[in-house]
């Protein structure tokens, strides 16, 4: 602060004596003061505390202006340019020019009032003359001295920064016009770009863009009076043929800046631009940008496209267009309610340039930028889509040529078409007809695929599209194409067809199926069309391929709405004809079946189509599948996957029996519970060798619910076979209560078959990872849930499932694990005993033949009084016998 106070006093003394000094002495005193000023600035970290700063700025700027003029006066251009460089750069002791430049540079960054004093000194015009010389007359360097180059850069940075600060102000632009050099520099950029100083190209562009943004009415009148834009365009036309595309873009972007930025004040420069073929120039330049390497010239190309996009809204009058809204339209669409934001298209000439570029170019970057520009224009105002489509029809016309464009451009284009429906809520019928024709012709499969995905997205938006695409013939077209592909698939069964099985063709089949599925969802009429076309036998051919299966099942599920029997016969037939190894096919079919069985109307169709026998045949096909260790075909399949198949099979049976007396009676009458017990017993986890049990005294006993908990999360290493048994008994228990079809133990996303197999074969580690395949039901412990259930008067919905548990009881014993085996056997019998506590439960169980089942399945336990199951089974027998007993059982 003391230093600034001292400087302040020195400057006051200078002010007092200056009027009495000759100019040379006055100049010398000021130049002697400046090093002190700069030193104080450096030592105070750039903070200036100087009361007379505005006067200092004025004095220093005037002196710099005077020195520049003195060096320019009467000299030829190249000599003047050299003199300026020597003035402004540090050359030994003669550093007065550099001192002045650095001082003005610092003062121009202080405050606005100081800046006005600098502007008022005449410096704006003087520096514009300097910039013109530096830009147009490149100097040939005679020395390779690195320090000189660094000085050049520093000088350039200071000069440019001063100019940017001055020309940012309207006052600075007004002062500039007096020098009559602005128009010269603009024209020079448009005519001498290939001959100018390379190092001054970017700085000159920055300065001119700053001036453009600060244009005033006077500056526009001035540029118009000297035909600046007209001459610049004429010169650019010449350059456009010879210069590299990126250089022409850079030069043209400067001229276009003045046109665009001046429009809010006056339309004069835009009119001059238009009257002198400005749009044709831009089209010529932009088409030359085809094939530019990524990022080469991009900033200026993008700048021109951005400005051109802005020019589409520059016009004196709103466009008056009236188009016919073709119906049907989405319910919430109302064109009359579409409000204009003011950013509407008024200049179709500018838009035609964008449209022509897309039509004439196949360059990925260029076409992508045009589509992005159209998206931006739509985003400015919803009305713009209608204004353009009802006049120039860009999207309509682009649809005819889109298949010629690169793949990324096709994807971007169809996203734009999709947004018409998704964002504007408008159905563009004419465009959709052309897209449909594109799909029909299928000239480029990738384009067809992308177009179909676009229509699929629309179809999922609203049910209205189910009617639109049926009436337009798209549904019929897709069905015909799928019939053709199904025949090819049928003929090539078991053989490899690269053209069909790989790549775009396969994706196309998948999307066609998804599209038909979307068109039939919620539309009985479309499902009837599919059936009337005789497509059902062809659609089911696609079931075998996993990539087609989801959509195919969706179509068949829609078919069930009009004909449950046909759906059931297809699904049950596919389940029965599937091979042992096609586990994922079976799982997908069972999940579909479960969705349909949610409707009670489907239950009788399931029964008449041999659904129960079909599902039980799945269990019998899995004989030995849960052996530990696995053998044969099952070694390649994870045991979790097999258990999942058992679960969904039992779920399907339970769902078909749910609240359906006819099905329950059929299942019981035909002895299907007995068959189920036989099939489950042969899975491999239950033991069928008929081993004689060695009676053991059990110190501690666990309940059935505690065994389930242990199977889920206990650190106790349960053998794999026992875990599987517990799971199956758990499934049966839920079947007893009639809730199995509501359970969800398995994650939807299955691991790869190979991965499961490896996990299962890792021995002890597999036991730790085993429950990962399951979703644990709820957060509460299973045991507590079971206790609550057992305390209540539980209803036995499917008593036959209890008989299945009893039949499996002896098969739970394994000699190597006698302690654990007997413990789980006792737990199951105790659980069965809890099921028959109430009189109602006993009545139900007696009616299902549980007594007969106990006698026939557990003879060893009854004959041997020391058998651990003897007493608990006797209790169950007594409870049931007190209710009712058949003569043969009594005998």
GUDREN-786010 format. One line per 10 residues: number of its first residue (from 1); for each residue z, x, y of C-alpha. Coordinates in pm, whole numbers, padded with zeros to 5 digits, always signed. Each point is the difference from the previous one (the first is absolute). Layout:
<nodes>
NUM> Z,X,Y; ...
</nodes>
This chain:
<nodes>
1> +00000,+00000,+00000; +00082,+00288,+00235; -00340,+00149,-00073; -00173,-00331,+00089; +00206,-00024,+00323; -00108,+00351,+00099; -00363,-00088,-00077; +00035,-00319,+00205; +00119,+00197,+00303; -00283,+00253,-00039
11> -00258,-00279,-00009; +00150,-00165,+00310; -00035,+00337,+00181; -00363,+00016,-00119; -00063,-00350,+00136; +00146,+00095,+00340; -00204,+00318,+00049; -00322,-00112,-00171; -00155,-00171,+00308; +00030,+00327,+00193
21> -00158,+00223,-00267; -00366,+00084,-00046; -00150,-00164,-00318; -00002,+00326,-00202; +00367,+00069,+00072; +00094,-00364,-00068; -00180,+00025,-00336; +00172,+00332,-00082; +00348,-00145,+00076; -00067,-00299,-00231
31> -00132,+00221,-00280; +00309,+00223,+00031; +00222,-00308,-00035; -00166,-00134,-00316; +00122,+00272,-00247; +00356,-00078,+00109; -00063,-00370,-00053; -00143,+00060,-00350; +00289,+00230,-00092; +00255,-00263,+00105
41> -00185,-00261,-00206; +00007,+00222,-00311; +00371,+00078,+00041; +00097,-00367,+00043; -00174,-00113,-00322; -00277,-00184,+00182; +00227,-00208,+00227; -00114,+00009,+00365; +00262,-00068,+00268; -00203,+00052,+00316
51> +00033,-00234,+00303; -00339,+00085,+00155; -00197,-00022,-00325; -00264,-00240,+00136; -00080,+00223,+00296; -00012,+00303,-00230; -00239,-00186,-00233; -00224,-00090,+00292; -00006,+00360,+00135; -00064,+00162,-00340
61> -00271,-00256,-00096; -00180,+00047,+00334; +00005,+00377,-00043; -00135,-00026,-00358; -00273,-00240,+00118; -00089,+00242,+00281; -00020,+00297,-00241; -00221,-00195,-00243; -00238,-00100,+00279; -00009,+00358,+00133
71> -00099,+00127,-00344; -00268,-00267,-00043; -00147,+00018,+00351; -00369,+00093,+00003; -00007,+00153,-00349; -00241,-00083,-00282; +00156,-00207,-00279; +00051,+00279,-00256; +00137,+00240,+00261; +00233,-00273,+00133
81> +00123,-00071,-00353; +00083,+00371,-00052; +00179,+00015,+00336; +00211,-00305,-00095; +00099,+00158,-00329; +00108,+00319,+00178; +00194,-00200,+00261; +00194,-00209,-00249; +00078,+00270,-00258; +00246,+00284,+00033
91> -00197,+00314,+00077; +00232,+00289,+00077; +00163,-00036,+00341; -00247,-00259,+00126; +00186,-00296,-00143; +00019,-00231,+00303; -00227,-00267,-00158; +00200,-00002,-00323; +00324,-00026,+00201; -00131,-00303,+00190
101> -00133,-00164,-00319; +00330,+00038,-00185; +00197,-00133,+00296; -00222,-00309,+00033; +00020,-00046,-00378; +00383,-00017,+00017; +00009,-00215,+00314; -00250,-00252,-00150; +00255,-00083,-00269; +00288,-00095,+00231
111> -00027,-00347,+00159; -00259,-00245,+00130; +00053,+00069,+00374; -00051,+00372,-00060; -00316,-00083,-00197; -00133,-00204,+00293; +00048,+00303,+00228; -00199,+00214,-00246; -00275,-00265,-00016; -00014,-00019,+00382
121> -00069,+00373,+00026; -00363,-00034,-00116; +00079,+00164,-00333; -00148,-00281,-00220; -00352,+00063,+00132; +00040,+00380,-00013; +00117,+00000,-00363; -00282,-00238,-00101; -00246,+00262,+00136; +00181,+00265,-00208
131> -00016,-00215,-00314; -00371,-00065,+00052; -00070,+00375,+00023; +00223,+00092,-00293; -00163,-00269,-00219; -00366,+00052,+00090; -00014,+00381,+00030; +00146,+00183,-00300; +00082,+00364,+00075; -00114,+00276,-00231
141> +00310,+00203,-00092; -00041,+00377,+00032; +00340,+00082,-00147; +00179,-00107,-00315; +00341,+00057,+00156; +00247,-00243,-00160; +00219,-00020,+00313; -00292,-00125,+00207; -00059,-00275,-00253; +00367,-00100,+00024
151> -00024,-00004,+00381; -00309,-00220,-00029; +00192,-00250,-00210; +00303,-00008,+00232; -00220,-00040,+00308; -00194,-00280,-00169; +00318,-00182,-00103; +00144,+00014,+00354; -00324,-00111,+00164; -00047,-00291,-00241
161> +00363,-00112,+00031; -00023,-00005,+00382; -00324,-00203,-00019; +00144,-00247,-00252; +00304,-00056,+00221; -00214,-00049,+00313; -00277,-00213,-00148; +00249,-00228,-00171; +00063,-00148,+00345; -00252,-00230,+00167
171> +00056,+00199,+00322; -00110,+00316,-00185; -00323,-00171,-00118; -00072,-00124,+00355; +00041,+00356,+00139; -00231,+00127,-00273; -00293,-00214,+00108; -00032,+00198,+00323; -00109,+00311,-00193; -00298,-00180,-00157
181> +00054,+00203,-00318; +00126,-00275,-00233; -00344,-00142,-00070; -00135,+00355,-00045; +00260,+00078,-00264; -00055,-00329,-00189; -00376,+00059,-00006; +00057,+00363,-00100; +00200,-00111,-00306; -00289,-00228,-00097
191> -00274,+00262,+00048; +00144,+00350,-00043; +00239,-00054,-00293; -00185,+00253,-00216; -00017,+00261,+00281; +00345,-00036,+00159; +00309,+00216,-00042; +00138,-00075,-00345; +00361,+00063,+00098; -00025,-00251,+00287
201> -00142,-00294,-00201; +00329,-00154,-00111; +00183,+00057,+00335; -00292,-00153,+00191; +00004,-00302,-00231; +00375,-00043,+00056; -00035,+00017,+00378; -00292,-00245,+00014; +00180,-00248,-00230; +00305,+00015,+00233
211> -00224,-00070,+00301; -00163,-00286,-00191; +00335,-00170,-00059; +00087,+00024,+00373; -00332,-00136,+00130; +00004,-00198,+00324; -00250,-00239,+00156; -00121,+00284,+00226; -00054,+00238,-00293; -00204,-00268,-00184
221> -00212,-00067,+00312; -00049,+00377,+00037; -00112,+00050,-00364; -00229,-00301,+00021; -00156,+00118,+00326; -00102,+00334,-00150; -00132,-00160,-00328; +00250,+00213,-00192; +00007,-00210,-00318; -00376,-00048,-00002
231> -00072,+00375,+00029; +00270,+00082,-00259; -00154,-00243,-00252; -00347,+00143,+00055; +00132,+00353,-00062; +00197,-00107,-00307; -00315,-00153,-00150; -00154,+00350,+00013; +00309,+00168,-00145; +00027,-00259,-00280
241> -00311,+00142,-00167; +00096,+00366,+00008; +00380,+00040,+00009; +00229,-00024,-00306; +00131,-00356,-00041; +00364,+00091,+00068; -00092,+00171,+00330; -00205,-00299,+00119; +00294,-00227,-00085; +00233,+00215,+00208
251> -00235,-00006,+00303; -00080,-00373,-00032; +00366,-00098,-00034; +00071,+00137,+00351; -00274,-00213,+00159; +00108,-00307,-00199; +00358,+00046,+00124; -00113,-00056,+00359; -00192,-00313,-00105; +00290,-00153,-00193
261> +00286,+00096,+00236; -00184,-00124,+00310; -00059,-00352,-00140; +00337,-00158,+00098; -00079,+00097,+00362; -00376,-00056,+00008; -00279,-00070,-00248; -00246,+00217,+00197; +00006,+00307,-00228; -00023,-00215,-00316
271> -00303,-00179,+00147; -00159,+00337,+00083; +00078,+00118,-00354; -00157,-00311,-00155; -00308,+00003,+00227; -00077,+00360,-00100; +00003,-00049,-00378; +00359,+00120,-00042; +00049,-00197,-00320; -00318,+00144,-00153
281> +00133,+00346,+00085; +00330,-00070,-00177; -00182,-00137,-00304; -00218,+00313,-00014; +00302,+00232,+00034; +00216,-00183,-00253; -00275,-00013,-00261; -00033,+00377,+00035; +00364,+00026,-00112; -00098,-00095,-00355
291> +00102,+00262,-00252; +00245,+00181,+00226; +00263,+00181,-00202; +00343,-00163,-00005; +00180,+00057,+00334; -00303,+00174,+00158; -00044,-00161,+00341; +00224,-00285,-00109; +00217,-00025,+00315; -00301,-00055,+00228
301> -00187,-00220,-00246; +00312,-00215,-00037; +00047,-00004,+00377; -00355,-00128,+00057; +00044,-00270,-00266; +00336,-00104,+00151; -00153,-00026,+00348; -00300,-00188,-00133; +00238,-00243,-00173; +00181,-00052,+00332
311> -00333,-00060,+00179; -00062,-00304,-00224; +00262,-00185,+00209; -00154,+00107,+00333; -00206,-00283,+00146; +00010,-00234,+00298; -00020,-00327,-00190; +00145,-00133,-00323; -00251,-00053,-00281; -00077,-00366,-00052
321> -00078,-00061,-00366; +00031,-00300,-00223; -00009,+00035,-00374; +00030,-00253,-00275; +00325,+00022,-00190; -00107,-00057,-00361; +00251,-00197,-00203; +00214,+00005,-00209; +00242,+00224,+00190; +00361,+00099,-00069
331> +00246,-00273,+00106; +00164,+00201,+00279; -00327,+00117,+00159; -00086,-00162,+00332; -00265,+00166,+00218; +00090,-00217,+00299; +00352,+00147,-00006; -00134,+00360,+00004; +00123,+00140,+00332; -00180,+00278,+00183
341> +00206,+00303,+00103; -00253,+00118,+00256; -00108,+00297,-00215; -00314,-00182,-00110; -00344,+00148,-00065; -00216,-00037,+00312; -00244,+00287,-00050; -00224,-00051,-00303; -00216,+00302,+00093; +00291,+00234,-00063
351> +00078,-00168,-00332; -00364,+00021,-00106; +00030,+00380,+00010; +00288,-00017,-00250; -00193,-00247,-00214; -00319,+00210,+00004; +00187,+00315,-00101; +00143,-00174,-00308; -00341,-00139,-00091; -00183,+00333,+00041
361> +00259,+00249,-00127; +00142,+00062,-00347; +00252,+00257,+00123; +00346,-00075,-00138; +00198,+00102,+00310; -00236,-00167,+00247; -00020,-00330,-00191; +00375,+00002,-00059; +00065,+00042,+00373; -00234,-00290,+00082
371> +00184,-00231,-00240; +00334,+00114,+00146; -00137,-00079,+00350; -00100,-00352,-00109; +00348,-00051,-00146; +00150,+00111,+00334; -00220,-00243,+00195; +00110,-00288,-00227; +00362,+00104,+00045; -00035,-00013,+00381
381> -00092,-00367,-00018; -00063,-00235,-00294; -00284,-00162,+00197; -00196,+00328,-00018; -00084,-00053,-00367; -00167,-00332,+00083; -00170,+00132,+00316; -00162,+00280,-00199; -00087,-00192,-00318; -00153,-00287,+00198
391> -00218,+00242,+00199; -00075,+00336,-00165; +00132,-00084,-00351; +00115,+00355,-00079; +00201,-00070,-00318; -00266,-00241,-00126; -00269,+00266,+00043; +00217,+00287,-00130; +00047,-00189,-00329; -00376,+00041,-00069
401> +00020,+00381,+00019; +00357,+00081,-00104; -00104,+00112,-00350; -00191,+00293,+00158; +00316,+00137,+00163; +00246,+00255,-00149; +00275,-00147,-00222; +00289,+00043,+00250; -00207,-00188,+00261; -00059,-00284,-00248
411> +00375,-00026,-00063; +00073,-00002,+00376; -00270,-00262,+00064; +00131,-00245,-00259; +00354,+00044,+00132; -00139,-00107,+00336; -00165,-00306,-00159; +00327,-00077,-00178; +00188,+00013,+00332; -00218,-00284,+00135
421> +00175,-00229,-00249; +00341,+00168,-00023; +00052,+00074,+00373; -00227,-00246,+00182; +00050,-00283,-00255; -00373,-00077,+00023; -00238,-00057,-00293; -00333,+00171,+00090; -00228,-00201,-00230; -00325,+00176,+00097
431> +00149,+00345,-00059; +00152,-00111,-00332; -00341,-00124,-00119; -00145,+00344,+00066; +00292,+00173,-00175; -00057,-00228,-00296; -00372,+00090,-00005; +00103,+00368,+00004; +00215,-00061,-00309; -00283,-00185,-00173
441> -00255,+00276,+00063; +00248,+00276,-00101; -00223,+00276,+00140; +00293,+00244,+00031; +00283,-00077,-00247; +00268,+00159,+00221; -00107,-00221,+00292; +00005,-00307,-00226; +00350,+00094,-00117; +00128,+00044,+00357
451> -00159,-00329,+00112; +00156,-00185,-00294; +00345,+00145,+00080; -00042,-00127,+00355; -00077,-00355,-00124; +00289,+00023,-00248; +00241,+00075,+00284; -00130,-00304,+00191; +00027,-00225,-00307; +00366,+00090,-00037
461> +00061,-00095,+00363; -00073,-00373,-00036; -00101,-00252,-00267; -00287,-00110,+00226; -00200,+00302,-00119; +00011,-00132,-00357; -00216,-00290,+00120; -00215,+00211,+00235; -00092,+00258,-00265; -00063,-00269,-00264
471> -00230,-00199,+00229; -00181,+00316,+00114; -00082,+00087,-00363; +00216,+00314,-00016; +00212,-00133,-00287; -00312,-00080,-00204; -00146,+00344,+00079; +00317,+00178,-00115; +00018,-00203,-00319; -00362,+00087,-00082
481> +00066,+00371,+00061; +00319,-00008,-00210; -00183,-00176,-00285; -00256,+00282,+00001; +00273,+00268,+00000; +00196,-00179,-00275; -00309,+00004,-00225; -00039,+00374,+00061; +00369,+00053,-00082; -00029,-00205,-00318
491> -00306,+00192,-00118; +00160,+00336,+00079; +00333,-00079,-00172; +00135,+00327,-00136; -00271,+00215,+00165; +00016,+00196,+00325; -00228,-00099,+00286; +00053,+00246,+00291; -00197,-00213,+00249; +00217,-00303,-00060
501> +00337,+00138,-00101; +00043,+00245,+00286; -00013,+00001,+00377; -00129,-00260,+00240; -00148,-00235,-00261; +00332,-00043,-00174; +00179,-00052,+00332; -00265,-00256,+00092; +00066,-00198,-00319; +00374,+00011,+00071
511> -00042,-00125,+00358; -00242,-00275,-00111; +00264,-00122,-00245; +00268,+00017,+00272; -00229,-00198,+00229; -00058,-00272,-00263; +00377,-00006,-00065; +00067,-00042,+00375; -00262,-00278,+00023; +00153,-00193,-00290
521> +00367,+00034,+00106; +00103,-00337,+00137; -00353,-00139,-00036; -00047,-00232,-00300; -00355,-00066,+00116; -00094,+00369,-00024; +00168,+00025,-00342; -00212,-00296,-00117; -00312,+00179,+00133; +00096,+00307,-00204
531> +00049,-00211,-00314; -00324,-00196,+00056; -00187,+00330,+00031; +00114,+00072,-00357; +00178,+00313,+00121; +00322,-00023,-00204; -00133,+00187,-00307; -00135,+00275,+00229; +00312,+00030,+00217; +00224,+00065,-00301
541> -00217,+00302,-00096; +00150,+00182,+00299; +00354,-00029,-00144; -00036,+00314,-00209; -00034,+00236,+00299; +00328,+00061,+00183; -00167,+00036,+00342; -00151,-00351,-00031; +00293,-00168,-00174; +00217,-00116,+00291
551> -00285,-00186,+00173; -00131,-00137,-00331; +00342,-00141,-00090; +00026,-00154,+00348; -00334,-00180,-00057; +00109,-00122,-00344; +00334,-00118,+00142; -00193,-00212,+00252; -00202,-00137,-00291; +00325,-00123,-00157
561> +00040,-00242,+00293; -00295,-00201,-00129; +00027,+00079,-00373; +00323,+00139,-00150; -00144,+00000,-00353; -00290,+00226,+00092; +00230,+00246,+00177; +00245,+00004,-00294; -00271,+00050,-00261; -00140,+00298,+00197
571> +00337,+00170,+00057; +00142,-00066,-00348; -00334,+00106,-00152; -00001,+00324,+00203; +00361,+00072,-00102; -00075,-00052,-00369; -00323,+00204,+00007; +00153,+00295,+00190; +00064,+00317,-00199; +00343,+00154,-00060
581> -00054,+00267,+00263; -00105,-00238,+00281; +00356,-00049,+00123; -00086,-00024,+00370; -00261,-00268,-00071; +00259,-00202,-00193; +00258,+00041,+00277; -00245,-00115,+00269; -00103,-00301,-00210; +00363,-00095,-00067
591> +00091,+00023,+00371; -00293,-00226,+00084; +00106,-00242,-00275; +00353,-00012,+00144; -00135,-00093,+00343; -00190,-00295,-00148; +00288,-00110,-00225; +00205,-00062,+00316; -00190,-00331,+00009; +00138,-00242,-00265
601> -00349,-00152,-00033; -00122,+00319,-00166; +00253,-00013,-00288; -00187,-00243,-00228; -00324,+00201,+00047; +00191,+00314,-00099; +00121,-00168,-00320; -00338,-00150,-00098; -00172,+00337,+00057; +00236,+00167,-00255
611> +00189,+00175,+00277; +00324,+00038,-00198; -00172,+00151,-00303; -00206,+00222,+00231; +00309,+00146,+00171; +00186,+00045,-00329; -00303,+00185,-00137; +00050,+00254,+00283; +00349,+00069,-00138; -00126,+00034,-00358
621> -00270,+00243,+00122; +00277,+00227,+00131; +00153,+00066,-00341; +00181,+00333,+00009; -00078,+00050,+00371; +00367,+00065,+00094; +00079,+00248,-00277; +00195,+00305,+00110; -00178,+00240,-00002; -00327,-00195,+00045
631> -00282,+00050,-00248; -00373,-00056,-00027; -00173,-00176,+00289; +00331,-00066,+00175; +00071,+00370,+00069; -00252,-00019,+00288; +00171,-00305,+00152; +00332,+00003,+00181; +00277,-00207,-00160; +00077,-00151,+00339
641> -00352,-00141,+00007; +00044,-00151,-00349; +00334,-00152,+00098; -00165,-00143,+00311; -00263,-00166,-00218; +00274,-00151,-00222; +00174,-00130,+00312; -00310,-00167,+00148; -00094,-00148,-00339; +00344,-00160,-00037
651> -00017,-00107,+00366; -00330,-00178,-00069; +00149,-00187,-00297; +00309,-00099,+00202; -00213,-00117,+00295; -00212,-00219,-00235; +00316,-00151,-00153; +00172,-00058,+00336; +00085,-00369,+00052; -00271,-00096,-00249
661> +00137,-00200,-00298; -00342,-00017,-00169; -00040,+00379,+00000; +00365,+00056,-00103; -00039,-00243,-00289; -00329,+00165,-00105; +00155,+00348,+00006; +00303,-00109,-00203; -00194,-00217,-00246; -00254,+00269,-00087
671> +00270,+00260,-00070; -00116,+00224,+00284; +00354,+00119,+00082; +00018,+00139,-00356; -00336,+00173,+00053; +00125,+00140,+00332; +00309,+00143,-00176; -00221,+00156,-00267; -00236,+00154,+00259; +00281,+00134,+00220
681> +00174,+00141,-00309; -00310,+00200,-00091; -00037,+00169,+00343; +00165,+00317,-00131; +00329,+00003,+00190; +00162,-00242,-00246; +00067,+00137,-00350; -00159,-00165,-00301; +00101,+00235,-00284; +00280,-00236,-00109
691> +00268,+00270,+00025; +00341,-00104,-00134; +00256,+00005,+00277; +00311,+00216,-00042; +00294,-00192,+00151; +00171,+00190,+00283; +00305,-00083,+00204; -00100,-00016,+00367; +00268,+00134,+00235; -00164,-00141,+00311
701> -00257,-00272,+00036; -00235,-00064,+00289; -00144,-00335,+00100; -00370,-00074,-00009; -00005,+00010,+00383; +00164,+00345,+00000; -00266,+00126,-00241; -00264,-00123,+00243; +00173,+00186,+00283; +00011,+00312,-00213
711> -00370,-00032,-00082; -00072,-00020,+00374; +00211,+00269,+00156; +00250,+00162,-00235; +00003,+00375,-00039; +00069,-00063,-00369; -00307,+00123,-00188; -00115,-00313,-00184; -00267,+00056,-00266; -00338,-00126,+00111
721> -00026,-00253,-00286; +00334,-00156,+00099; -00098,-00028,+00368; -00317,-00180,-00104; +00198,-00236,-00224; +00245,-00082,+00280; -00289,-00075,+00236; -00167,-00234,-00248; +00330,-00179,-00069; +00043,-00034,+00377
731> -00347,-00158,+00027; +00089,-00242,-00280; +00330,-00086,+00166; -00183,-00096,+00321; -00241,-00199,-00213; +00299,-00192,-00144; +00096,-00100,+00355; -00360,-00080,+00092; -00006,+00256,+00284; -00206,+00285,-00149
741> -00317,-00105,+00185; +00190,+00033,+00330; +00120,+00358,-00066; -00168,+00312,+00140; +00108,+00326,-00162; -00318,+00201,+00035; -00152,+00161,+00306; -00348,-00128,+00080; -00135,+00353,+00035; -00015,+00148,-00346
751> -00006,+00376,-00057; -00304,+00153,-00162; -00001,-00038,-00378; -00011,+00374,-00055; +00299,+00060,+00229; +00209,-00262,-00181; -00084,+00158,-00331; +00117,+00342,+00115; +00326,-00142,+00135; +00071,-00180,-00323
761> -00061,+00312,-00205; +00240,+00218,+00195; +00298,-00098,-00215; +00339,-00016,+00180; -00163,+00010,+00345; -00199,-00310,-00083; +00323,-00189,-00054; +00108,+00076,+00356; -00333,-00109,+00147; -00039,-00304,-00226
771> +00127,-00271,+00237; -00233,+00121,+00278; -00267,-00237,-00128; +00226,-00297,+00065; +00111,-00178,+00313; +00367,-00066,-00041; +00072,-00369,+00068; +00221,-00034,+00304; +00276,+00232,+00117; +00288,-00140,-00207
781> +00092,+00142,-00338; -00158,-00186,-00287; +00335,-00030,-00177; +00160,-00200,+00281; -00301,-00229,+00018; +00022,-00064,-00373; +00373,-00073,+00013; -00055,-00261,+00273; -00276,-00154,-00208; +00208,-00003,-00319
791> +00300,-00161,+00176; -00212,-00299,+00100; -00130,-00269,-00232; -00339,+00164,-00048; -00302,-00203,-00105; -00202,+00138,-00289; -00360,-00075,+00090; -00176,+00167,-00297; +00236,+00006,-00301; -00272,+00152,-00215
801> +00041,+00327,+00193; +00365,+00017,-00123; -00132,-00026,-00356; -00233,+00293,+00077; +00299,+00208,+00118; +00188,-00085,-00325; -00302,+00099,-00214; -00014,+00337,+00183; +00375,+00057,-00040; -00007,+00182,-00338
811> -00291,+00214,+00123; +00218,+00151,+00273; +00175,+00221,-00256; -00111,+00358,-00050; +00185,+00237,-00234; -00013,+00304,+00225; +00159,-00204,+00283; +00237,-00224,-00203; +00280,-00007,+00262; -00236,-00093,+00287
821> -00199,-00241,-00218; +00304,-00199,-00108; +00133,-00005,+00353; -00320,-00157,+00138; -00013,-00243,-00298; +00352,-00119,+00077; -00086,-00033,+00369; -00303,-00219,-00081; +00199,-00225,-00238; +00276,-00038,+00263
831> -00267,-00093,+00251; -00150,-00260,-00238; +00353,-00136,-00055; +00039,-00041,+00378; -00324,-00199,+00003; +00140,-00266,-00235; +00332,-00063,+00172; -00086,-00347,+00127; -00064,-00298,-00221; -00336,-00061,+00165
841> -00109,+00357,-00081; +00108,-00042,-00364; -00201,-00322,-00027; -00309,+00175,+00133; +00045,+00302,-00230; +00061,-00214,-00310; -00324,-00186,+00078; -00191,+00329,+00007; +00125,+00117,-00343; +00225,+00285,+00111
851> +00236,-00052,-00297; -00285,+00039,-00248; -00120,+00311,+00188; +00347,+00161,-00010; +00034,-00066,-00375; -00344,+00139,-00088; -00003,+00298,+00242; +00360,+00122,-00030; +00082,-00044,-00372; +00148,+00351,-00031
861> +00251,-00068,+00277; +00117,-00326,-00163; +00030,+00150,-00350; +00196,+00308,+00111; +00334,-00089,+00161; +00042,+00357,+00128; -00334,-00019,+00189; +00062,+00028,+00378; -00215,-00311,+00063; +00174,-00212,-00268
871> +00271,-00149,+00224; -00205,-00057,+00321; -00288,-00158,-00195; +00249,-00220,-00192; +00137,-00123,+00332; -00349,-00089,+00121; -00072,-00170,-00334; +00322,-00204,+00019; -00065,-00113,+00357; -00347,-00121,-00092
881> +00102,-00149,-00335; +00268,-00207,+00175; -00287,-00162,+00193; -00258,-00050,-00279; -00113,+00173,-00318; -00302,-00053,-00223; +00062,-00054,-00377; -00201,+00306,-00107; +00198,+00220,+00237; +00328,-00145,-00128
891> -00105,+00073,-00360
</nodes>
